[in-house]
Amino acid sequence: MAEDRVTLAERSLQRLADERGDVTGEMIDAYYRRHPDARASFEHHGLGHTHELEARMATEALFLLLQWVESPPTARIDHGTAIVHHNDTMLIPPRWYLGLVDAALEILFETIPADCDDEREMWLEVRQEFASFVESLRQDFFRSDGGAPLPDFRPPNT
């Protein structure tokens, strides 16, 4: 890649903000299309504040992507225990956790111009790295998540 990952990520995220503004609703809609069974979990854990929880988790997914680009070790530390905790205590399987990242990427990819292959490639690498990390955490789960393969990510318009 000609440009470093941080520069590419910042450009992508700035373009997303400039073109789409608040993408929370779009992200959550994309998420529920892929994971309709997760809606009940958000309602349960939202304790009457489901929309606020959805917004917070959408923001966290976008921040995770930037954090992963800037410092994968830091992101691993921050999310390693969170992913295990979500699975074991909140019954939120890794496919749902990864699914929110995928929803963020889906919306992000919609704003990347066709001639920006370097950005697309970088985000696909980040997604693969993060998915591999999530997969590696399954050995730490107290509660089995069933072991089904994590979903692949297919960006829109590719």
C-alpha positions as CSV (number, residue, x, y, z in Angstrom):
1,M,0.0,0.0,0.0
2,A,1.3,3.4,-0.9
3,E,-0.1,5.2,2.1
4,D,0.0,4.0,5.7
5,R,-3.1,2.4,7.3
6,V,-3.8,5.3,9.7
7,T,-3.9,7.8,6.8
8,L,-6.2,5.6,4.8
9,A,-8.5,5.0,7.8
10,E,-8.7,8.6,8.7
11,R,-9.5,9.5,5.1
12,S,-12.2,6.8,5.0
13,L,-13.8,7.8,8.3
14,Q,-13.7,11.5,7.5
15,R,-15.4,10.9,4.2
16,L,-18.0,8.8,5.9
17,A,-18.7,11.6,8.4
18,D,-18.8,14.2,5.7
19,E,-21.1,12.3,3.3
20,R,-23.4,10.5,5.8
21,G,-23.1,12.2,9.1
22,D,-24.6,10.1,11.9
23,V,-24.7,6.5,10.6
24,T,-26.0,4.9,13.7
25,G,-29.4,4.1,12.3
26,E,-28.0,2.8,9.1
27,M,-25.5,0.6,11.0
28,I,-28.1,-0.8,13.3
29,D,-30.5,-1.5,10.4
30,A,-27.6,-3.3,8.5
31,Y,-26.8,-5.2,11.7
32,Y,-30.3,-6.4,12.3
33,R,-30.7,-7.5,8.7
34,R,-27.8,-9.9,9.2
35,H,-28.6,-10.7,12.9
36,P,-32.3,-10.3,13.5
37,D,-32.0,-12.5,16.6
38,A,-29.7,-9.9,18.2
39,R,-32.6,-7.4,18.5
40,A,-34.0,-9.1,21.6
41,S,-30.6,-9.0,23.3
42,F,-30.3,-5.2,22.7
43,E,-33.8,-4.8,24.1
44,H,-33.0,-6.9,27.2
45,H,-29.6,-5.3,27.9
46,G,-30.8,-1.8,27.1
47,L,-33.0,-1.8,30.2
48,G,-35.6,0.5,28.5
49,H,-32.8,2.5,26.7
50,T,-32.4,0.3,23.7
51,H,-31.7,3.1,21.2
52,E,-29.0,4.5,23.5
53,L,-27.4,1.1,23.8
54,E,-27.5,0.7,20.0
55,A,-26.0,4.1,19.5
56,R,-23.2,3.4,22.0
57,M,-22.4,0.0,20.4
58,A,-22.4,1.5,16.9
59,T,-19.9,4.2,18.0
60,E,-17.8,1.5,19.7
61,A,-17.7,-0.5,16.5
62,L,-16.4,2.4,14.5
63,F,-13.9,3.3,17.3
64,L,-12.7,-0.3,17.3
65,L,-11.9,-0.1,13.6
66,L,-9.9,3.0,14.1
67,Q,-8.2,1.7,17.2
68,W,-7.3,-1.6,15.4
69,V,-5.7,0.4,12.6
70,E,-3.8,2.7,15.0
71,S,-2.7,0.0,17.5
72,P,-3.8,-3.6,17.1
73,P,-2.2,-4.6,20.4
74,T,-4.2,-2.0,22.3
75,A,-7.4,-3.1,20.5
76,R,-6.6,-6.7,21.4
77,I,-6.3,-5.7,25.1
78,D,-9.5,-3.7,25.1
79,H,-11.6,-6.2,23.3
80,G,-10.1,-9.5,24.3
81,T,-11.8,-9.5,27.7
82,A,-14.9,-7.7,26.3
83,I,-15.6,-10.4,23.7
84,V,-15.2,-13.2,26.3
85,H,-17.3,-11.2,28.8
86,H,-20.1,-10.6,26.2
87,N,-20.2,-14.3,25.4
88,D,-20.0,-15.7,28.8
89,T,-22.1,-13.4,30.9
90,M,-24.4,-11.6,28.4
91,L,-24.8,-14.5,26.0
92,I,-23.7,-12.3,23.1
93,P,-21.9,-14.7,20.7
94,P,-18.8,-13.6,18.8
95,R,-20.8,-13.6,15.5
96,W,-22.9,-10.8,16.9
97,Y,-19.9,-8.9,18.1
98,L,-18.2,-9.3,14.7
99,G,-21.5,-8.5,13.1
100,L,-21.6,-5.0,14.4
101,V,-18.1,-4.4,13.0
102,D,-19.3,-5.8,9.7
103,A,-22.3,-3.4,9.8
104,A,-19.9,-0.5,10.3
105,L,-17.7,-1.7,7.4
106,E,-20.8,-2.2,5.1
107,I,-21.7,1.5,5.6
108,L,-18.1,2.6,5.3
109,F,-17.6,0.7,2.0
110,E,-20.6,2.4,0.5
111,T,-18.7,5.7,0.7
112,I,-15.3,4.5,-0.7
113,P,-14.9,5.7,-4.3
114,A,-14.3,3.0,-6.9
115,D,-10.8,4.2,-7.5
116,C,-9.7,3.8,-3.9
117,D,-8.6,0.2,-3.9
118,D,-6.0,0.9,-1.3
119,E,-8.7,1.8,1.2
120,R,-10.8,-1.2,0.4
121,E,-7.8,-3.5,0.7
122,M,-6.8,-2.0,4.0
123,W,-10.3,-2.4,5.5
124,L,-10.5,-6.0,4.3
125,E,-7.2,-6.7,6.0
126,V,-8.4,-5.1,9.2
127,R,-11.6,-7.1,9.1
128,Q,-9.6,-10.4,8.5
129,E,-7.2,-9.6,11.3
130,F,-10.0,-8.8,13.7
131,A,-12.0,-11.9,12.8
132,S,-9.0,-14.1,13.3
133,F,-8.5,-12.5,16.7
134,V,-12.2,-13.1,17.6
135,E,-11.8,-16.7,16.5
136,S,-8.7,-17.1,18.7
137,L,-10.7,-16.1,21.8
138,R,-13.1,-18.9,21.6
139,Q,-10.7,-21.1,23.6
140,D,-11.2,-18.7,26.5
141,F,-15.0,-19.0,26.6
142,F,-16.5,-20.5,29.7
143,R,-19.8,-20.9,27.8
144,S,-19.6,-22.5,24.4
145,D,-21.0,-20.4,21.6
146,G,-21.7,-23.5,19.5
147,G,-18.5,-23.2,17.4
148,A,-20.2,-22.3,14.2
149,P,-17.8,-20.6,11.8
150,L,-17.8,-16.8,12.0
151,P,-19.5,-15.1,9.0
152,D,-17.5,-13.9,6.1
153,F,-17.7,-10.3,5.1
154,R,-18.7,-9.3,1.6
155,P,-18.5,-5.6,1.0
156,P,-21.3,-4.0,-1.0
157,N,-20.6,-3.2,-4.7
158,T,-17.6,-5.4,-5.1
